Amino acid sequence: MPKSKDIQYVVITPARDEALYIEKTIESVASQTIKPVEWVIVNDGSTDDTGKIIDGCSKKYPLIHTIQRENRGFRKSGGGVIEAFYDGYNSLESKDWDYIVKLDGDLSFGDDYFERCFEYFKGNSKLGITGGMVYHVINGVDKLEKNPRFHVRGATKIYKKECWDAIGGLIKAPGWDALDEVKANMLGWETKSFPDLKLIHHRYTGKADGTWRNSVKNGTADYISGYHPIFMLLKCFKRFFQKPYILGSTGLFYGFLSGYIRNMPQVNDPKLINYLRRQQINRLFFRESIWK
């Protein structure tokens, strides 16, 4: 493991219509105690000033270079962000990196955020994917967005190179930000978020799509990922009693069921789906699982 100050990491940020927040993210990265060797910001067809802002910032910060994608005319849930990510990935000039970061363009965080993340990697050789926990400011109070401990939010993913190579990168479909972790765990890696690594998410999760569309999107992602139907039914039942009441649960179930009705293709990895479903059944029977 290289010393903290010798760590080589690259950052890729797919951004669509983030003009209100992208400068907060840029300032956060630019002020890091350990800066990336390269940062690619991909404007994914924004209709606001995102493209102009990142081009301007690239002149101020030489570590940034930008890619401007044409507007496809709509937000492409799940797969669209990964297509933009891979445009950035394929343009990387740096090849000898230790970590790669997928970072959203609507976050802000402390200037020692990445240094502290790398300390966790240094302390655990099996740690393959990590990141901080996401908070939203609601009525002046920082509120944690809760997730299973093994899950690292798609907004802030740091992959160790050996783990990245082992999982074969990311699938270009909804559910990518859970399947990467499930596969990593299947291959013997650990994935964790750490509560002391705090990020402020300035756009509430799912706000860009709206409550119904976001719930349907998540249900479809769970279908594509191969979730066990029983686990999914119980997940929908639990969500029924959480805000947004009824609507969120119904959308989640509809998205999942529509995958079967439309005969949508699931992830082409039977071994991974079997592993995922075993973990979910273990969780339902209170046995050891990645959902601990």
Helices and strands as residue ranges (DSSP letters): G 4-6, E 9-15, H 22-30, E 38-44, H 50-60, E 64-69, H 79-90, E 99-103, E 107-109, H 113-123, E 127-138, E 141-144, E 156-160, H 161-167, H 176-186, E 190-201, H 211-225, H 229-239, H 247-261, H 270-284
